[in-house]
Amino acid sequence: MNISPRSLVLSLGTHWDVIEWLVQKSREQLYFEPEQVVSVIAKVSPSLSVMECEETLRKLSNSGLLEVLARGNALQINSYVLEFVRGLTREHELGLSAVLHVRVQAIRDANDKLNEGIQLNNMDMIRHAAMNLSELFRQISQQLDQDRHAILDIAEKAKASDSQLSAAHRYREVLQAYDHYVEPMAQMMDSGATGTFYRYLEQAEHSLDKAVEKLTTQGSLYTQRQHIRQVAFFAKELRQLGREVLKQCSDTLLPLREEIRQHNQLTTSISYLLGQVRKRGLTRTFRTTELPLWKRDSPRRISVGDNVLTIMAEAQHYQPVSVTFPEETPDITAAELDLVDDDAVSQHLVSQLPVADLLAWLQRHYSHLSDATLLRLYHAFTQQNEWSISLSEQEVTCELKHIYVSHYPQGVESIEHA
């Protein structure tokens, strides 16, 4: 049966009280008998007669809010209506951490497409990848918000359950929610190398910023740049939302989880001791005056430690140490500079061609110069274009005044005159 969305939404607004009540009861049962729905209608609208309640039931079925099962007369809420009303009334079930993990992994794939579009300068690919990232951010944000309210609801139900029930039965859903959702989400949102949530969101944020810069340099439309910039802002807000949801869920479930663990440990210890008393007797079981696990001594006297007393005594007899200012140091004479006539050295070198090792020749004839000056002359002569320079294949070490130079000797064979 094809139902118009417009009429479906109109009927939902008309019969909202009944559908909201049925959505709350859908947590306990999947299907409803017609008599149950009529009783809910009568409870919501006490002024209606039995025939009017049955007429309301027919309207709910004809409008598509309730669907009749193929076999039998049982009714179920339209799946789209159920999801919509649960989202508005915060009645969602706790989602799967695997679904959140898959959506986070999809951020990496969309980010790769965005980087590819930036490299290829493809505007359509950039726009499509940005839209995919925006949709993923929206889905993740919606799931985090729904899961937070679902976990709060689980904790409230566990606290409000009958105290006569066993702790394992009361906190069963709490343990399942912590082990199957909170711990995997904490591992995924770890800020270290193993976490993927913050890392992928940060990479997507950087890629979106690059896309905005790319569009700005190419002079694209302002609306396109603004759209991608809003997606980048959404990534920042999503990182903050993830931290808040994880902290709130952990703070809510962790005390209950620790309570049941402590309760189980205490119960086990008491059962063991009672069994020992029953088998061996009280005197043989507890030979000392102190009972294990049932009594704990705690110091009631507050005293100051010896380290604090030592520090206080030193502070009481403290005397400042006099520090003399240093006298003015004499002026440091500037180091003498090497005055070298490069042309004279060059003519001297030309007169003794060929030279097999230029650096060794400079050190032998001009040993009075500093190491820095010798190396400067060496590099200056080897850069002469008109000189025929030869490079040796054997590495040697040349000793200067203060340093050793290991190099492959360069020699000057001849000079090509222009």
Secondary structure as GFF3:
##gff-version 3
##sequence-region A 1 418
A	DSSP	alpha_helix	5	14	.	.	.	ID=ss1
A	DSSP	alpha_helix	16	25	.	.	.	ID=ss2
A	DSSP	alpha_helix	34	44	.	.	.	ID=ss3
A	DSSP	alpha_helix	50	63	.	.	.	ID=ss4
A	DSSP	beta_strand	66	68	.	.	.	ID=ss5
A	DSSP	beta_strand	75	77	.	.	.	ID=ss6
A	DSSP	alpha_helix	79	89	.	.	.	ID=ss7
A	DSSP	alpha_helix	97	120	.	.	.	ID=ss8
A	DSSP	alpha_helix	123	160	.	.	.	ID=ss9
A	DSSP	alpha_helix	167	170	.	.	.	ID=ss10
A	DSSP	alpha_helix	172	177	.	.	.	ID=ss11
A	DSSP	pi_helix	178	182	.	.	.	ID=ss12
A	DSSP	alpha_helix	183	188	.	.	.	ID=ss13
A	DSSP	alpha_helix	197	217	.	.	.	ID=ss14
A	DSSP	alpha_helix	222	280	.	.	.	ID=ss15
A	DSSP	alpha_helix	282	285	.	.	.	ID=ss16
A	DSSP	alpha_helix	306	316	.	.	.	ID=ss17
A	DSSP	alpha_helix	342	351	.	.	.	ID=ss18
A	DSSP	alpha_helix	358	365	.	.	.	ID=ss19
A	DSSP	alpha_helix	371	382	.	.	.	ID=ss20
A	DSSP	beta_strand	387	391	.	.	.	ID=ss21
A	DSSP	beta_strand	396	399	.	.	.	ID=ss22
A	DSSP	beta_strand	404	407	.	.	.	ID=ss23
A	DSSP	beta_strand	410	415	.	.	.	ID=ss24
###
